[in-house]
Amino acid sequence: MALDEATTAFLSQMTESGMKPLHEMTPAEARGLGGVLHEMYGPGPAVARVVNDTVAVDGGQIPVRILAPENPRAVIVYYHGGGWVIGAIDEFDTLARQMVQRTGAAVVLVDYRLAPEHRYPTAAEDAWAALRWVEAHFDEHAAQLPLIVAGDSAGGNLAAIVAQRAKTEDGPEISLQVLVYPVTDADLDNASYRDLENQLMLTRDSMIWFWDHYAPDPAARRNPDASPLQATDLSGLAPAVVLTAEHDVLRDEGEAYAEKLRAAGVPVVHRRFAGQMHGFFTMVNVLPSAAEAMEYVGEQLDGYLAARPLHGPA
């Protein structure tokens, strides 16, 4: 189906602003776009507790932010999107607050280091270090609660990667993975990449730009800790909730990953959001579909945490 009216209006507004295409920007210019969008989102709802902390990583430290309700029922480690090049904790604060409110879980935002200053595999290593840090700090922040990994776009890529690594390294135990239009492969020529109707906020050219900054070596992109779809064995991974968007260059690889998980015996629910483009999930208070998607994620977590089977359209 066609893009919904709200998305069409938003894209018209962005076009009228005279903003140049992302792939023609420098990384610094592209990072400024996140600040513009953040202003549109506005503040999120109040939460009971906000803690800013740091995680030791190879070569330094990275910030994390814990946002929690009074009595959290789970911990969500959330990796933000941005093609491993853009994105910051403050830009995802409103989303995290809404996630806390809807799910009743504590949310840990991870400010992993960005490319091109820190190329592959830095983001994946930082993501893993943050997950291990959360595991070690359960008693301090979350009192031994179910551990969930989640993320959008490049953050969905990182969530899928740490879920795989948790299996191969015998922990931590991940209860659920929530993958929102995740990057799972580096095939830039599949059908959804070539579809002209998908060249919107995220285009084939901008994904080439992201990959060139993050993992310029084509051989490295085939590694499972860059392209999780390339993993040979997905059996035994945590159950997955996968969201994709109809008009998204990443649609096919996200859906291929959901199918590969299912074929490996992993419980999976997947929903393709019709009439939506890449990025809709994080555009809280801007696109109505963001609230619909948050409600969908909340419903899936409700079902999981109530020990009911995951439910939803296949």
C-alpha positions as protocol buffer text, in pm:
chain_id: "A"
residue {
  index: 1
  type: MET
  ca { x: 0 y: 0 z: 0 }
}
residue {
  index: 2
  type: ALA
  ca { x: 101 y: 364 z: -34 }
}
residue {
  index: 3
  type: LEU
  ca { x: 273 y: 555 z: 244 }
}
residue {
  index: 4
  type: ASP
  ca { x: 30 y: 682 z: 504 }
}
residue {
  index: 5
  type: GLU
  ca { x: -67 y: 1049 z: 508 }
}
residue {
  index: 6
  type: ALA
  ca { x: 138 y: 1141 z: 815 }
}
residue {
  index: 7
  type: THR
  ca { x: 457 y: 999 z: 664 }
}
residue {
  index: 8
  type: THR
  ca { x: 393 y: 1168 z: 330 }
}
residue {
  index: 9
  type: ALA
  ca { x: 341 y: 1502 z: 505 }
}
residue {
  index: 10
  type: PHE
  ca { x: 657 y: 1456 z: 709 }
}
residue {
  index: 11
  type: LEU
  ca { x: 866 y: 1377 z: 402 }
}
residue {
  index: 12
  type: SER
  ca { x: 727 y: 1685 z: 227 }
}
residue {
  index: 13
  type: GLN
  ca { x: 828 y: 1896 z: 526 }
}
residue {
  index: 14
  type: MET
  ca { x: 1180 y: 1754 z: 518 }
}
residue {
  index: 15
  type: THR
  ca { x: 1207 y: 1817 z: 144 }
}
residue {
  index: 16
  type: GLU
  ca { x: 1095 y: 2178 z: 186 }
}
residue {
  index: 17
  type: SER
  ca { x: 1364 y: 2230 z: 449 }
}
residue {
  index: 18
  type: GLY
  ca { x: 1628 y: 2196 z: 175 }
}
residue {
  index: 19
  type: MET
  ca { x: 1813 y: 1922 z: 361 }
}
residue {
  index: 20
  type: LYS
  ca { x: 2056 y: 1745 z: 131 }
}
residue {
  index: 21
  type: PRO
  ca { x: 2059 y: 1366 z: 100 }
}
residue {
  index: 22
  type: LEU
  ca { x: 2228 y: 1186 z: 386 }
}
residue {
  index: 23
  type: HIS
  ca { x: 2484 y: 1018 z: 161 }
}
residue {
  index: 24
  type: GLU
  ca { x: 2605 y: 1362 z: 52 }
}
residue {
  index: 25
  type: MET
  ca { x: 2668 y: 1472 z: 412 }
}
residue {
  index: 26
  type: THR
  ca { x: 2977 y: 1437 z: 625 }
}
residue {
  index: 27
  type: PRO
  ca { x: 2932 y: 1226 z: 939 }
}
residue {
  index: 28
  type: ALA
  ca { x: 2928 y: 1547 z: 1145 }
}
residue {
  index: 29
  type: GLU
  ca { x: 2651 y: 1694 z: 929 }
}
residue {
  index: 30
  type: ALA
  ca { x: 2452 y: 1371 z: 947 }
}
residue {
  index: 31
  type: ARG
  ca { x: 2478 y: 1369 z: 1326 }
}
residue {
  index: 32
  type: GLY
  ca { x: 2317 y: 1710 z: 1331 }
}
residue {
  index: 33
  type: LEU
  ca { x: 2006 y: 1557 z: 1174 }
}
residue {
  index: 34
  type: GLY
  ca { x: 1949 y: 1355 z: 1489 }
}
residue {
  index: 35
  type: GLY
  ca { x: 1931 y: 1672 z: 1694 }
}
residue {
  index: 36
  type: VAL
  ca { x: 1671 y: 1819 z: 1458 }
}
residue {
  index: 37
  type: LEU
  ca { x: 1452 y: 1511 z: 1490 }
}
residue {
  index: 38
  type: HIS
  ca { x: 1498 y: 1503 z: 1867 }
}
residue {
  index: 39
  type: GLU
  ca { x: 1344 y: 1848 z: 1893 }
}
residue {
  index: 40
  type: MET
  ca { x: 1038 y: 1721 z: 1705 }
}
residue {
  index: 41
  type: TYR
  ca { x: 991 y: 1433 z: 1948 }
}
residue {
  index: 42
  type: GLY
  ca { x: 963 y: 1653 z: 2255 }
}
residue {
  index: 43
  type: PRO
  ca { x: 1009 y: 1528 z: 2611 }
}
residue {
  index: 44
  type: GLY
  ca { x: 902 y: 1184 z: 2716 }
}
residue {
  index: 45
  type: PRO
  ca { x: 694 y: 1087 z: 3019 }
}
residue {
  index: 46
  type: ALA
  ca { x: 845 y: 1098 z: 3366 }
}
residue {
  index: 47
  type: VAL
  ca { x: 998 y: 777 z: 3500 }
}
residue {
  index: 48
  type: ALA
  ca { x: 1080 y: 684 z: 3857 }
}
residue {
  index: 49
  type: ARG
  ca { x: 1455 y: 670 z: 3818 }
}
residue {
  index: 50
  type: VAL
  ca { x: 1721 y: 784 z: 3571 }
}
residue {
  index: 51
  type: VAL
  ca { x: 2084 y: 684 z: 3623 }
}
residue {
  index: 52
  type: ASN
  ca { x: 2373 y: 783 z: 3396 }
}
residue {
  index: 53
  type: ASP
  ca { x: 2673 y: 553 z: 3419 }
}
residue {
  index: 54
  type: THR
  ca { x: 2966 y: 430 z: 3214 }
}
residue {
  index: 55
  type: VAL
  ca { x: 3083 y: 92 z: 3088 }
}
residue {
  index: 56
  type: ALA
  ca { x: 3451 y: 5 z: 3051 }
}
residue {
  index: 57
  type: VAL
  ca { x: 3538 y: -101 z: 2696 }
}
residue {
  index: 58
  type: ASP
  ca { x: 3859 y: -176 z: 2516 }
}
residue {
  index: 59
  type: GLY
  ca { x: 4022 y: 164 z: 2478 }
}
residue {
  index: 60
  type: GLY
  ca { x: 3801 y: 365 z: 2710 }
}
residue {
  index: 61
  type: GLN
  ca { x: 3448 y: 397 z: 2840 }
}
residue {
  index: 62
  type: ILE
  ca { x: 3103 y: 439 z: 2689 }
}
residue {
  index: 63
  type: PRO
  ca { x: 2798 y: 604 z: 2849 }
}
residue {
  index: 64
  type: VAL
  ca { x: 2480 y: 418 z: 2937 }
}
residue {
  index: 65
  type: ARG
  ca { x: 2154 y: 554 z: 3072 }
}
residue {
  index: 66
  type: ILE
  ca { x: 1917 y: 347 z: 3285 }
}
residue {
  index: 67
  type: LEU
  ca { x: 1553 y: 458 z: 3291 }
}
residue {
  index: 68
  type: ALA
  ca { x: 1330 y: 260 z: 3524 }
}
residue {
  index: 69
  type: PRO
  ca { x: 982 y: 248 z: 3677 }
}
residue {
  index: 70
  type: GLU
  ca { x: 929 y: 188 z: 4047 }
}
residue {
  index: 71
  type: ASN
  ca { x: 918 y: -191 z: 4019 }
}
residue {
  index: 72
  type: PRO
  ca { x: 1055 y: -302 z: 3682 }
}
residue {
  index: 73
  type: ARG
  ca { x: 945 y: -641 z: 3556 }
}
residue {
  index: 74
  type: ALA
  ca { x: 1229 y: -684 z: 3304 }
}
residue {
  index: 75
  type: VAL
  ca { x: 1541 y: -513 z: 3174 }
}
residue {
  index: 76
  type: ILE
  ca { x: 1562 y: -406 z: 2810 }
}
residue {
  index: 77
  type: VAL
  ca { x: 1911 y: -331 z: 2680 }
}
residue {
  index: 78
  type: TYR
  ca { x: 1838 y: -99 z: 2387 }
}
residue {
  index: 79
  type: TYR
  ca { x: 2081 y: -28 z: 2103 }
}
residue {
  index: 80
  type: HIS
  ca { x: 1990 y: 277 z: 1898 }
}
residue {
  index: 81
  type: GLY
  ca { x: 1989 y: 299 z: 1520 }
}
residue {
  index: 82
  type: GLY
  ca { x: 2183 y: 530 z: 1294 }
}
residue {
  index: 83
  type: GLY
  ca { x: 2388 y: 310 z: 1064 }
}
residue {
  index: 84
  type: TRP
  ca { x: 2665 y: 279 z: 1325 }
}
residue {
  index: 85
  type: VAL
  ca { x: 2756 y: 641 z: 1230 }
}
residue {
  index: 86
  type: ILE
  ca { x: 2490 y: 863 z: 1389 }
}
residue {
  index: 87
  type: GLY
  ca { x: 2271 y: 853 z: 1698 }
}
residue {
  index: 88
  type: ALA
  ca { x: 2317 y: 934 z: 2067 }
}
residue {
  index: 89
  type: ILE
  ca { x: 2150 y: 860 z: 2399 }
}
residue {
  index: 90
  type: ASP
  ca { x: 1974 y: 1195 z: 2427 }
}
residue {
  index: 91
  type: GLU
  ca { x: 1809 y: 1146 z: 2087 }
}
residue {
  index: 92
  type: PHE
  ca { x: 1648 y: 821 z: 2206 }
}
residue {
  index: 93
  type: ASP
  ca { x: 1552 y: 937 z: 2555 }
}
residue {
  index: 94
  type: THR
  ca { x: 1189 y: 1008 z: 2462 }
}
residue {
  index: 95
  type: LEU
  ca { x: 1154 y: 667 z: 2299 }
}
residue {
  index: 96
  type: ALA
  ca { x: 1306 y: 497 z: 2603 }
}
residue {
  index: 97
  type: ARG
  ca { x: 1072 y: 678 z: 2841 }
}
residue {
  index: 98
  type: GLN
  ca { x: 772 y: 570 z: 2638 }
}
residue {
  index: 99
  type: MET
  ca { x: 907 y: 214 z: 2637 }
}
residue {
  index: 100
  type: VAL
  ca { x: 941 y: 220 z: 3015 }
}
residue {
  index: 101
  type: GLN
  ca { x: 586 y: 350 z: 3047 }
}
residue {
  index: 102
  type: ARG
  ca { x: 433 y: 93 z: 2811 }
}
residue {
  index: 103
  type: THR
  ca { x: 631 y: -217 z: 2907 }
}
residue {
  index: 104
  type: GLY
  ca { x: 696 y: -165 z: 3277 }
}
residue {
  index: 105
  type: ALA
  ca { x: 1057 y: -262 z: 3212 }
}
residue {
  index: 106
  type: ALA
  ca { x: 1378 y: -80 z: 3289 }
}
residue {
  index: 107
  type: VAL
  ca { x: 1547 y: 40 z: 2970 }
}
residue {
  index: 108
  type: VAL
  ca { x: 1924 y: 72 z: 2934 }
}
residue {
  index: 109
  type: LEU
  ca { x: 2033 y: 297 z: 2646 }
}
residue {
  index: 110
  type: VAL
  ca { x: 2381 y: 217 z: 2516 }
}
residue {
  index: 111
  type: ASP
  ca { x: 2597 y: 491 z: 2363 }
}
residue {
  index: 112
  type: TYR
  ca { x: 2830 y: 266 z: 2163 }
}
residue {
  index: 113
  type: ARG
  ca { x: 3117 y: 430 z: 1975 }
}
residue {
  index: 114
  type: LEU
  ca { x: 3048 y: 542 z: 1620 }
}
residue {
  index: 115
  type: ALA
  ca { x: 3214 y: 507 z: 1282 }
}
residue {
  index: 116
  type: PRO
  ca { x: 3415 y: 623 z: 1098 }
}
residue {
  index: 117
  type: GLU
  ca { x: 3614 y: 721 z: 1408 }
}
residue {
  index: 118
  type: HIS
  ca { x: 3554 y: 369 z: 1542 }
}
residue {
  index: 119
  type: ARG
  ca { x: 3498 y: 118 z: 1263 }
}
residue {
  index: 120
  type: TYR
  ca { x: 3381 y: -244 z: 1271 }
}
residue {
  index: 121
  type: PRO
  ca { x: 3384 y: -434 z: 1499 }
}
residue {
  index: 122
  type: THR
  ca { x: 3385 y: -159 z: 1764 }
}
residue {
  index: 123
  type: ALA
  ca { x: 3006 y: -114 z: 1778 }
}
residue {
  index: 124
  type: ALA
  ca { x: 2953 y: -490 z: 1817 }
}
residue {
  index: 125
  type: GLU
  ca { x: 3220 y: -516 z: 2087 }
}
residue {
  index: 126
  type: ASP
  ca { x: 3077 y: -217 z: 2275 }
}
residue {
  index: 127
  type: ALA
  ca { x: 2729 y: -369 z: 2252 }
}
residue {
  index: 128
  type: TRP
  ca { x: 2857 y: -692 z: 2404 }
}
residue {
  index: 129
  type: ALA
  ca { x: 3046 y: -510 z: 2680 }
}
residue {
  index: 130
  type: ALA
  ca { x: 2730 y: -319 z: 2770 }
}
residue {
  index: 131
  type: LEU
  ca { x: 2525 y: -639 z: 2788 }
}
residue {
  index: 132
  type: ARG
  ca { x: 2779 y: -800 z: 3018 }
}
residue {
  index: 133
  type: TRP
  ca { x: 2783 y: -484 z: 3230 }
}
residue {
  index: 134
  type: VAL
  ca { x: 2405 y: -497 z: 3269 }
}
residue {
  index: 135
  type: GLU
  ca { x: 2427 y: -863 z: 3368 }
}
residue {
  index: 136
  type: ALA
  ca { x: 2686 y: -779 z: 3633 }
}
residue {
  index: 137
  type: HIS
  ca { x: 2476 y: -490 z: 3764 }
}
residue {
  index: 138
  type: PHE
  ca { x: 2142 y: -666 z: 3791 }
}
residue {
  index: 139
  type: ASP
  ca { x: 2143 y: -648 z: 4169 }
}
residue {
  index: 140
  type: GLU
  ca { x: 2219 y: -278 z: 4164 }
}
residue {
  index: 141
  type: HIS
  ca { x: 1973 y: -175 z: 3894 }
}
residue {
  index: 142
  type: ALA
  ca { x: 1716 y: -446 z: 3829 }
}
residue {
  index: 143
  type: ALA
  ca { x: 1709 y: -724 z: 4089 }
}
residue {
  index: 144
  type: GLN
  ca { x: 1754 y: -1034 z: 3870 }
}
residue {
  index: 145
  type: LEU
  ca { x: 1488 y: -969 z: 3610 }
}
residue {
  index: 146
  type: PRO
  ca { x: 1437 y: -1118 z: 3263 }
}
residue {
  index: 147
  type: LEU
  ca { x: 1695 y: -974 z: 3025 }
}
residue {
  index: 148
  type: ILE
  ca { x: 1579 y: -851 z: 2683 }
}
residue {
  index: 149
  type: VAL
  ca { x: 1790 y: -710 z: 2400 }
}
residue {
  index: 150
  type: ALA
  ca { x: 1633 y: -471 z: 2153 }
}
residue {
  index: 151
  type: GLY
  ca { x: 1724 y: -217 z: 1890 }
}
residue {
  index: 152
  type: ASP
  ca { x: 1626 y: -47 z: 1567 }
}
residue {
  index: 153
  type: SER
  ca { x: 1811 y: -58 z: 1233 }
}
residue {
  index: 154
  type: ALA
  ca { x: 2185 y: -73 z: 1312 }
}
residue {
  index: 155
  type: GLY
  ca { x: 2078 y: -118 z: 1675 }
}
residue {
  index: 156
  type: GLY
  ca { x: 1867 y: -416 z: 1569 }
}
residue {
  index: 157
  type: ASN
  ca { x: 2181 y: -548 z: 1403 }
}
residue {
  index: 158
  type: LEU
  ca { x: 2367 y: -518 z: 1734 }
}
residue {
  index: 159
  type: ALA
  ca { x: 2083 y: -677 z: 1931 }
}
residue {
  index: 160
  type: ALA
  ca { x: 2082 y: -976 z: 1695 }
}
residue {
  index: 161
  type: ILE
  ca { x: 2460 y: -1004 z: 1720 }
}
residue {
  index: 162
  type: VAL
  ca { x: 2473 y: -1004 z: 2101 }
}
residue {
  index: 163
  type: ALA
  ca { x: 2189 y: -1258 z: 2110 }
}
residue {
  index: 164
  type: GLN
  ca { x: 2400 y: -1488 z: 1893 }
}
residue {
  index: 165
  type: ARG
  ca { x: 2711 y: -1425 z: 2100 }
}
residue {
  index: 166
  type: ALA
  ca { x: 2528 y: -1496 z: 2426 }
}
residue {
  index: 167
  type: LYS
  ca { x: 2461 y: -1845 z: 2294 }
}
residue {
  index: 168
  type: THR
  ca { x: 2814 y: -1914 z: 2173 }
}
residue {
  index: 169
  type: GLU
  ca { x: 2971 y: -1779 z: 2493 }
}
residue {
  index: 170
  type: ASP
  ca { x: 2723 y: -1945 z: 2731 }
}
residue {
  index: 171
  type: GLY
  ca { x: 2555 y: -1634 z: 2859 }
}
residue {
  index: 172
  type: PRO
  ca { x: 2420 y: -1404 z: 2969 }
}
residue {
  index: 173
  type: GLU
  ca { x: 2079 y: -1563 z: 2941 }
}
residue {
  index: 174
  type: ILE
  ca { x: 1865 y: -1355 z: 2708 }
}
residue {
  index: 175
  type: SER
  ca { x: 1491 y: -1401 z: 2746 }
}
residue {
  index: 176
  type: LEU
  ca { x: 1378 y: -1218 z: 2431 }
}
residue {
  index: 177
  type: GLN
  ca { x: 1516 y: -1021 z: 2136 }
}
residue {
  index: 178
  type: VAL
  ca { x: 1318 y: -737 z: 1981 }
}
residue {
  index: 179
  type: LEU
  ca { x: 1449 y: -648 z: 1636 }
}
residue {
  index: 180
  type: VAL
  ca { x: 1305 y: -339 z: 1468 }
}
residue {
  index: 181
  type: TYR
  ca { x: 1380 y: -326 z: 1093 }
}
residue {
  index: 182
  type: PRO
  ca { x: 1726 y: -467 z: 1168 }
}
residue {
  index: 183
  type: VAL
  ca { x: 2031 y: -463 z: 944 }
}
residue {
  index: 184
  type: THR
  ca { x: 2106 y: -833 z: 905 }
}
residue {
  index: 185
  type: ASP
  ca { x: 2304 y: -853 z: 582 }
}
residue {
  index: 186
  type: ALA
  ca { x: 2517 y: -644 z: 345 }
}
residue {
  index: 187
  type: ASP
  ca { x: 2338 y: -741 z: 25 }
}
residue {
  index: 188
  type: LEU
  ca { x: 2275 y: -402 z: -133 }
}
residue {
  index: 189
  type: ASP
  ca { x: 2108 y: -544 z: -443 }
}
residue {
  index: 190
  type: ASN
  ca { x: 1811 y: -743 z: -317 }
}
residue {
  index: 191
  type: ALA
  ca { x: 1456 y: -656 z: -420 }
}
residue {
  index: 192
  type: SER
  ca { x: 1377 y: -416 z: -136 }
}
residue {
  index: 193
  type: TYR
  ca { x: 1702 y: -228 z: -196 }
}
residue {
  index: 194
  type: ARG
  ca { x: 1624 y: -188 z: -567 }
}
residue {
  index: 195
  type: ASP
  ca { x: 1258 y: -89 z: -523 }
}
residue {
  index: 196
  type: LEU
  ca { x: 1225 y: 280 z: -609 }
}
residue {
  index: 197
  type: GLU
  ca { x: 929 y: 314 z: -371 }
}
residue {
  index: 198
  type: ASN
  ca { x: 1163 y: 239 z: -80 }
}
residue {
  index: 199
  type: GLN
  ca { x: 1408 y: 525 z: -142 }
}
residue {
  index: 200
  type: LEU
  ca { x: 1275 y: 752 z: 134 }
}
residue {
  index: 201
  type: MET
  ca { x: 1442 y: 856 z: 462 }
}
residue {
  index: 202
  type: LEU
  ca { x: 1680 y: 564 z: 419 }
}
residue {
  index: 203
  type: THR
  ca { x: 1796 y: 488 z: 65 }
}
residue {
  index: 204
  type: ARG
  ca { x: 2024 y: 239 z: -100 }
}
residue {
  index: 205
  type: ASP
  ca { x: 2282 y: 517 z: -141 }
}
residue {
  index: 206
  type: SER
  ca { x: 2268 y: 605 z: 227 }
}
residue {
  index: 207
  type: MET
  ca { x: 2312 y: 240 z: 328 }
}
residue {
  index: 208
  type: ILE
  ca { x: 2618 y: 222 z: 102 }
}
residue {
  index: 209
  type: TRP
  ca { x: 2742 y: 534 z: 281 }
}
residue {
  index: 210
  type: PHE
  ca { x: 2682 y: 375 z: 623 }
}
residue {
  index: 211
  type: TRP
  ca { x: 2852 y: 47 z: 534 }
}
residue {
  index: 212
  type: ASP
  ca { x: 3149 y: 230 z: 378 }
}
residue {
  index: 213
  type: HIS
  ca { x: 3202 y: 424 z: 700 }
}
residue {
  index: 214
  type: TYR
  ca { x: 3150 y: 127 z: 933 }
}
residue {
  index: 215
  type: ALA
  ca { x: 3296 y: -173 z: 749 }
}
residue {
  index: 216
  type: PRO
  ca { x: 3474 y: -61 z: 430 }
}
residue {
  index: 217
  type: ASP
  ca { x: 3625 y: -407 z: 376 }
}
residue {
  index: 218
  type: PRO
  ca { x: 3364 y: -611 z: 184 }
}
residue {
  index: 219
  type: ALA
  ca { x: 3500 y: -935 z: 328 }
}
residue {
  index: 220
  type: ALA
  ca { x: 3440 y: -815 z: 685 }
}
residue {
  index: 221
  type: ARG
  ca { x: 3075 y: -747 z: 607 }
}
residue {
  index: 222
  type: ARG
  ca { x: 3017 y: -1118 z: 559 }
}
residue {
  index: 223
  type: ASN
  ca { x: 3115 y: -1196 z: 919 }
}
residue {
  index: 224
  type: PRO
  ca { x: 2819 y: -1285 z: 1145 }
}
residue {
  index: 225
  type: ASP
  ca { x: 2914 y: -1004 z: 1386 }
}
residue {
  index: 226
  type: ALA
  ca { x: 2851 y: -761 z: 1100 }
}
residue {
  index: 227
  type: SER
  ca { x: 2578 y: -947 z: 909 }
}
residue {
  index: 228
  type: PRO
  ca { x: 2396 y: -1181 z: 1152 }
}
residue {
  index: 229
  type: LEU
  ca { x: 2204 y: -1341 z: 864 }
}
residue {
  index: 230
  type: GLN
  ca { x: 2535 y: -1502 z: 762 }
}
residue {
  index: 231
  type: ALA
  ca { x: 2550 y: -1712 z: 1081 }
}
residue {
  index: 232
  type: THR
  ca { x: 2531 y: -2082 z: 999 }
}
residue {
  index: 233
  type: ASP
  ca { x: 2346 y: -2196 z: 1314 }
}
residue {
  index: 234
  type: LEU
  ca { x: 2068 y: -1992 z: 1475 }
}
residue {
  index: 235
  type: SER
  ca { x: 1926 y: -2275 z: 1684 }
}
residue {
  index: 236
  type: GLY
  ca { x: 1889 y: -2218 z: 2055 }
}
residue {
  index: 237
  type: LEU
  ca { x: 1862 y: -1839 z: 2033 }
}
residue {
  index: 238
  type: ALA
  ca { x: 1619 y: -1635 z: 2239 }
}
residue {
  index: 239
  type: PRO
  ca { x: 1264 y: -1595 z: 2105 }
}
residue {
  index: 240
  type: ALA
  ca { x: 1234 y: -1300 z: 1869 }
}
residue {
  index: 241
  type: VAL
  ca { x: 988 y: -1024 z: 1795 }
}
residue {
  index: 242
  type: VAL
  ca { x: 1068 y: -876 z: 1452 }
}
residue {
  index: 243
  type: LEU
  ca { x: 918 y: -557 z: 1310 }
}
residue {
  index: 244
  type: THR
  ca { x: 968 y: -452 z: 948 }
}
residue {
  index: 245
  type: ALA
  ca { x: 836 y: -163 z: 738 }
}
residue {
  index: 246
  type: GLU
  ca { x: 673 y: -205 z: 397 }
}
residue {
  index: 247
  type: HIS
  ca { x: 868 y: 78 z: 231 }
}
residue {
  index: 248
  type: ASP
  ca { x: 1218 y: 8 z: 361 }
}
residue {
  index: 249
  type: VAL
  ca { x: 1536 y: -98 z: 185 }
}
residue {
  index: 250
  type: LEU
  ca { x: 1601 y: -323 z: 488 }
}
residue {
  index: 251
  type: ARG
  ca { x: 1265 y: -499 z: 467 }
}
residue {
  index: 252
  type: ASP
  ca { x: 1379 y: -815 z: 287 }
}
residue {
  index: 253
  type: GLU
  ca { x: 1682 y: -884 z: 504 }
}
residue {
  index: 254
  type: GLY
  ca { x: 1485 y: -832 z: 825 }
}
residue {
  index: 255
  type: GLU
  ca { x: 1219 y: -1073 z: 707 }
}
residue {
  index: 256
  type: ALA
  ca { x: 1481 y: -1320 z: 585 }
}
residue {
  index: 257
  type: TYR
  ca { x: 1633 y: -1319 z: 932 }
}
residue {
  index: 258
  type: ALA
  ca { x: 1294 y: -1382 z: 1092 }
}
residue {
  index: 259
  type: GLU
  ca { x: 1242 y: -1678 z: 858 }
}
residue {
  index: 260
  type: LYS
  ca { x: 1590 y: -1817 z: 923 }
}
residue {
  index: 261
  type: LEU
  ca { x: 1532 y: -1795 z: 1298 }
}
residue {
  index: 262
  type: ARG
  ca { x: 1199 y: -1973 z: 1260 }
}
residue {
  index: 263
  type: ALA
  ca { x: 1355 y: -2244 z: 1042 }
}
residue {
  index: 264
  type: ALA
  ca { x: 1613 y: -2302 z: 1316 }
}
residue {
  index: 265
  type: GLY
  ca { x: 1337 y: -2366 z: 1569 }
}
residue {
  index: 266
  type: VAL
  ca { x: 1343 y: -2025 z: 1737 }
}
residue {
  index: 267
  type: PRO
  ca { x: 997 y: -1893 z: 1838 }
}
residue {
  index: 268
  type: VAL
  ca { x: 938 y: -1584 z: 1621 }
}
residue {
  index: 269
  type: VAL
  ca { x: 659 y: -1337 z: 1570 }
}
residue {
  index: 270
  type: HIS
  ca { x: 691 y: -1092 z: 1285 }
}
residue {
  index: 271
  type: ARG
  ca { x: 480 y: -800 z: 1171 }
}
residue {
  index: 272
  type: ARG
  ca { x: 533 y: -594 z: 858 }
}
residue {
  index: 273
  type: PHE
  ca { x: 390 y: -246 z: 915 }
}
residue {
  index: 274
  type: ALA
  ca { x: 202 y: -153 z: 599 }
}
residue {
  index: 275
  type: GLY
  ca { x: 241 y: 197 z: 458 }
}
residue {
  index: 276
  type: GLN
  ca { x: 544 y: 270 z: 676 }
}
residue {
  index: 277
  type: MET
  ca { x: 901 y: 367 z: 600 }
}
residue {
  index: 278
  type: HIS
  ca { x: 1229 y: 295 z: 771 }
}
residue {
  index: 279
  type: GLY
  ca { x: 1264 y: 496 z: 1091 }
}
residue {
  index: 280
  type: PHE
  ca { x: 895 y: 514 z: 1181 }
}
residue {
  index: 281
  type: PHE
  ca { x: 936 y: 330 z: 1513 }
}
residue {
  index: 282
  type: THR
  ca { x: 1160 y: 595 z: 1667 }
}
residue {
  index: 283
  type: MET
  ca { x: 963 y: 895 z: 1539 }
}
residue {
  index: 284
  type: VAL
  ca { x: 759 y: 923 z: 1855 }
}
residue {
  index: 285
  type: ASN
  ca { x: 509 y: 1210 z: 1876 }
}
residue {
  index: 286
  type: VAL
  ca { x: 568 y: 1270 z: 1503 }
}
residue {
  index: 287
  type: LEU
  ca { x: 424 y: 966 z: 1324 }
}
residue {
  index: 288
  type: PRO
  ca { x: 113 y: 795 z: 1469 }
}
residue {
  index: 289
  type: SER
  ca { x: 253 y: 461 z: 1354 }
}
residue {
  index: 290
  type: ALA
  ca { x: 527 y: 491 z: 1616 }
}
residue {
  index: 291
  type: ALA
  ca { x: 268 y: 462 z: 1892 }
}
residue {
  index: 292
  type: GLU
  ca { x: 106 y: 166 z: 1715 }
}
residue {
  index: 293
  type: ALA
  ca { x: 442 y: -11 z: 1693 }
}
residue {
  index: 294
  type: MET
  ca { x: 523 y: 60 z: 2058 }
}
residue {
  index: 295
  type: GLU
  ca { x: 187 y: -87 z: 2154 }
}
residue {
  index: 296
  type: TYR
  ca { x: 264 y: -395 z: 1945 }
}
residue {
  index: 297
  type: VAL
  ca { x: 599 y: -442 z: 2120 }
}
residue {
  index: 298
  type: GLY
  ca { x: 429 y: -391 z: 2455 }
}
residue {
  index: 299
  type: GLU
  ca { x: 167 y: -654 z: 2374 }
}
residue {
  index: 300
  type: GLN
  ca { x: 433 y: -907 z: 2281 }
}
residue {
  index: 301
  type: LEU
  ca { x: 624 y: -841 z: 2603 }
}
residue {
  index: 302
  type: ASP
  ca { x: 302 y: -868 z: 2801 }
}
residue {
  index: 303
  type: GLY
  ca { x: 240 y: -1209 z: 2649 }
}
residue {
  index: 304
  type: TYR
  ca { x: 595 y: -1326 z: 2708 }
}
residue {
  index: 305
  type: LEU
  ca { x: 617 y: -1202 z: 3066 }
}
residue {
  index: 306
  type: ALA
  ca { x: 282 y: -1361 z: 3145 }
}
residue {
  index: 307
  type: ALA
  ca { x: 432 y: -1693 z: 3025 }
}
residue {
  index: 308
  type: ARG
  ca { x: 190 y: -1710 z: 2734 }
}
residue {
  index: 309
  type: PRO
  ca { x: 303 y: -1801 z: 2381 }
}
residue {
  index: 310
  type: LEU
  ca { x: 412 y: -1510 z: 2168 }
}
residue {
  index: 311
  type: HIS
  ca { x: 124 y: -1407 z: 1946 }
}
residue {
  index: 312
  type: GLY
  ca { x: 79 y: -1198 z: 1635 }
}
residue {
  index: 313
  type: PRO
  ca { x: 65 y: -1216 z: 1258 }
}
residue {
  index: 314
  type: ALA
  ca { x: 317 y: -1448 z: 1095 }
}
